[in-house]
Amino acid sequence: MAATPTKPTKPTNWAGNVEFAARALHRPATTDRLREIVAASDRVRVLGSGHSFSRIADTDGDLITLDDLPRAIEADPASGTVRVTGAVRFGELCPVLRRHGLALPNLPSTPHFTLAGAYATGTHGSGHTGGTLAAAVRSVELVTADGSQVTVSRGDDGFEGAVVSLGALGAVTALTLDACPAFEVEQYVHEGLPWEVLTQRPEEVFGAAYSVSAFTDWAGPARVWAKRRTGDPLPGLSWTGARPADGPRHPIEGMPTSNATEQQGVPGPWDERLPHFRSGFMPSAGDELQSEYFVPAGRAGEAFAALRELGPLLAPVLQVSEIRTVAADPQWLSPAHGRDSVALHFTWTSDAAAVAPVLLRVEEALAPFDARPHWGKLSSTGVDALSASYARWEDFRALLDRFDPAGVFRNELIDRWFPRSR
């Protein structure tokens, strides 16, 4: 008896909640081959590390991964810059920078992301002084819809729309970034932060160190991860009533602490302390879904109180929430565009059906604060609310028409958010 043919397995994102609808997955090994694929396609998207939980990278056309393109990391200590190809992950870039005595001023919570994907979706770290990661970008090199190679640099018309671009302007083949002198960081975890302190004095809590995150279930006390640059004042958190942790911790209780970066004040390189998770280990819980919303920093306490009211509703589907701060930046579609922000992150269970109605309630609670969702995470925020929140929304729509008049790099989400003007 002949074997029954098996249906080809569709590629999925890292979490497995998105099965890509693409008709083909391409792995070009040269930039020339990438240009040929793009120029020949009527619909194309580029896949990064797959850590987005939304359908931002999905397409019904051709899906491209740049993982097989040659890697390049060109650090220039004299100018304080580094040029790096887009498919490089932070975990690959950081050790090279360190060998040149350089650093990035901030990093995401995990080093597993590709640079191109992280910058395109407005990904960020934490700290009063740092905008989204895109704030460090000096230039972006793209393969555009007709196969042309284009470089857009700081100061060029439209540059602030070309970094956090949602992958809609072209395939990012390389970026040039601002770097700073390398530095060491010490990480301290404090537990039992009273709820009243978090809601009434957020500016002091999140200003206690170079990078601060608070983890909460919106019911009991919070945990604070304070990362200070060696030589800066120690995180002054004794006034809060929180106590130093008596051992290493994972952001999600019960998960292996060996996956988390070293704590308890042990100095180490910036790239081994600013992320929460070690390179080469499972980031977060793995079996999860994620959402995140940015609200104005000045309304942080009100937003915390609104979410605390939802504590019993959140409990069955929430693994943990993380609160971080992000400085204002000029990128048109950055969730921190034009305003210092507090980012409210939710790591959910992987039960999408159970999470969906809870997510709606979260968005309702945050609506009075003009909450902006993270582009790569789950959200049902409508286009009217999004367009009203971003002052340069129509400018980005015009940039789309300029770079991609045929809509080759569009997908269902881009079409919904930015309907063609002609």
KAQUIDA-V543854 format. One record per pair of residues at least 6 apart in sequence whose ideal C-beta (glycine too) atoms are under 6 Angstrom apart, sorted by the first residue. I is the first residue (numbers start at 0). GAP is how many residues later the second one is. Records with the same first field share a line. If there is no record, write none. Layout:
BEGIN
I = GAP + GAP
END
This chain:
BEGIN
9 = 9 + 10
10 = 9 + 14
11 = 7
12 = 37
13 = 36 + 37
14 = 38
16 = 272
17 = 37
19 = 38 + 43
20 = 37 + 39
21 = 37 + 41
23 = 38
24 = 38
25 = 11 + 36 + 38
26 = 38 + 41
27 = 6 + 9
28 = 39
33 = 109
34 = 108 + 112
37 = 6 + 105 + 109
38 = 107 + 108
40 = 20 + 21
42 = 16 + 18
43 = 17 + 18 + 364
44 = 12 + 14 + 18 + 366
45 = 18 + 121 + 125
46 = 10 + 16 + 18
47 = 66 + 68 + 69
48 = 63 + 64 + 65 + 68
50 = 62
51 = 324
52 = 236 + 237 + 324 + 325
53 = 322 + 323
54 = 358
55 = 319 + 320 + 357
57 = 353
58 = 352
65 = 21
66 = 20
68 = 18
70 = 14 + 17
71 = 13
72 = 11 + 20 + 23
73 = 9
74 = 7 + 22 + 25 + 27
76 = 23 + 24
79 = 99
80 = 95
81 = 95 + 97
82 = 93
83 = 9
84 = 89
85 = 29 + 30 + 86 + 87 + 88
86 = 27
87 = 27
88 = 25
89 = 21 + 23
90 = 20 + 188
93 = 177
97 = 84 + 171
100 = 81
101 = 77 + 80
102 = 77 + 79 + 80 + 167
104 = 25 + 75
105 = 19 + 24
106 = 18 + 167 + 168
107 = 15 + 17
108 = 166 + 167
109 = 165 + 167 + 173
110 = 164 + 168
111 = 171
114 = 60
115 = 56
117 = 15
118 = 14 + 15 + 18 + 44
119 = 45 + 47
120 = 254 + 255
121 = 10 + 42 + 212 + 213 + 253
122 = 10
123 = 8 + 9 + 202
125 = 85 + 87 + 198 + 199
126 = 83 + 84
127 = 79 + 197
128 = 198
129 = 197
130 = 196 + 198 + 205
131 = 197 + 202 + 204
133 = 29 + 30 + 197 + 200
134 = 194
135 = 41 + 42
136 = 26 + 38 + 40
137 = 16 + 38 + 40
138 = 12 + 14 + 37
139 = 12 + 22 + 23 + 32 + 35
140 = 10 + 32 + 33
141 = 8 + 28 + 30
142 = 6 + 27 + 28 + 30
143 = 6 + 26 + 259
144 = 259 + 261 + 263
151 = 7 + 10
157 = 241
159 = 170 + 171 + 172
160 = 171 + 235 + 238
161 = 7
162 = 168
163 = 167 + 169 + 170
165 = 209
167 = 232 + 241 + 246
168 = 234
182 = 46 + 87
183 = 46 + 83
184 = 42 + 44 + 85 + 88
185 = 42 + 44 + 79 + 81
186 = 40 + 76 + 86
187 = 38 + 47 + 77
188 = 36 + 56 + 60 + 74
189 = 34 + 47 + 52 + 54
190 = 32 + 52 + 54
191 = 29 + 50 + 51
192 = 28 + 29 + 31 + 47 + 49
193 = 47
196 = 43
197 = 24
198 = 102 + 105 + 106
201 = 98 + 99
205 = 6 + 119
207 = 18 + 27 + 28 + 29
208 = 17 + 18 + 19 + 26
209 = 17 + 18 + 19
210 = 16 + 63
211 = 14
212 = 12 + 109 + 111
213 = 8 + 10 + 109
214 = 8 + 36 + 105 + 107
215 = 6 + 105
217 = 89 + 90 + 93 + 96
218 = 92
225 = 9
226 = 46
227 = 7
229 = 37
247 = 9 + 15
249 = 7 + 10
250 = 25
251 = 33 + 67 + 68
258 = 18 + 22 + 23
259 = 16
260 = 11 + 12 + 14 + 17
261 = 6
276 = 6
284 = 34
286 = 63
287 = 59 + 62
288 = 59 + 61 + 66 + 89
289 = 57 + 87
290 = 55 + 68 + 86 + 87
291 = 51 + 53 + 82 + 85
292 = 51 + 73 + 78 + 80
293 = 41 + 47 + 49 + 78
294 = 8 + 47 + 74 + 76
295 = 43
296 = 43 + 44 + 45
298 = 70
299 = 42
302 = 66
305 = 59
309 = 51 + 55
312 = 45
316 = 31 + 32 + 37 + 38 + 41
318 = 28
319 = 27
320 = 25
321 = 23
322 = 21
323 = 19
324 = 17
325 = 10 + 15 + 17
326 = 13
327 = 8 + 10 + 11 + 12
328 = 7
331 = 60 + 64
332 = 63
334 = 37
347 = 7
369 = 19
371 = 17
372 = 6 + 8
382 = 34
386 = 6
396 = 21
399 = 18
END
